[in-house]
Amino acid sequence: MEQELETLTGLAEKGTEFAVAYGFQILGALVFLVIGLKISSWLGGKAAGLCERKGIDITLARFTGNVVKIVLIVFVLIATLGNFGITIAPLIALAGASAFGATFALQGPLSNYGAGLAIILTRPFVVGNTVSVKKVSGVIEEITLAATVMRGEDGEKITVPNKEIVGEILVNSDASRIVESTLYVGSDEDPTRVADLVRTAVQETLDSDESSPPLVGIQDFAYGGIAIGLRYWAPSSKYYQTRYDVNARIKHELDAAGINLLKVSWPEILSQSAIEQ
C-alpha cells in the first residue's frame, strides 16, 4: 500500500513538473491552432467573396477560396507542430512517400480530381448551364473536384464523375435546349400560311425575344403532303412542359384556321426517316 502511494505521489510530482514546464507552451499552441483555423476559414470565405464581386465564375471563386483556406491551414499546422517542438522535415518526407504510393492505389479517384481541376480552370461550362454528356442532360448545379452535379427537369439529381466529362463530346446550350418538331399537312395547303400560324403560336407561347426567334419552314415532302419543320429554344428547367404547351397552341391555331394535319402512319414516317439518313 505504501509503495503504491509512493508511485502515485511520484507520478503526481512528475505531472506537476511537466505542467509547470510545458503547460503554458501547450496551452498557447492549442490557442494558436484554434485561432489559426478560424482565421483560415474566414480568409478563405473573404477570398471567395472577393472573386465573386470581381465577376469571376462562382465555381472558380469557391475553388480559389478553398485553396487559400487549405494553404493557410497547412501553415497553421506546421507552426503548431513547431511550438510543440516537433521537427516537420521527417513528416514532410513521409507525406511525400505516402502520396507517391497512394497515387497508384487511388488512381481512379485521383483522376476525377485532376479532371475536376481541369474543368474548374478551363470552364467549359459553369453553374446554371445546360449540358449534355454521356447520354445525360441537365442544368449544372454544382462543380466539385470529384464530380459534377446536374439537376434534371423532373428534379432528379445526376452526379457525373469528372473523368467521364473531360475528353468527351460536350454539348453546352447555356440555360436552354433546342426543340425540334415536324408537322405534316396536305399538299393542297399553303405552306407559307401554315408556317406563319405555327411561328405565331410558338412566339405567343414562349414570349421569346428576337435574338432567338423560332425557325419554321418546309423541311421535306412527305407522302401526299408537306413536312413543316419547327425549331425553337425552350428553358431547360421546363423543357417538356414548354414543348407540350407549344404543341397544344399550334394544334389550336391550326384547327381555328381549318387546317388539318396529315395522317401519316408511323411505319411510313420511320421508313421516310431511314431514306433521308
ABEGO torsion letter per residue (X at the ends): XAAAAAAAAAAAAAAAAAAAAAAAAAAAAAAAAAAAAAAAAAAAAAAAAAAAAAGBBAAAAAAAAAAAAAAAAAAAAAAAAAAAGBBAAAAAAAAAAAAAAAAAAAAAAAAAAAAAAAAAAAGABBBGBBBBBGGBBEBBABBBAABBBBBBAAGBBBBBBAAAABGBBBBBAEABBBBBBBBBBBAABBAAAAAAAAAAAAAAAAGBBAABBBBBBBABBBBGBBBBBBBBBBBAABAAAAAAAAAAAAAAAAAAAGBBBBBBBAAAAAAAAAAAX
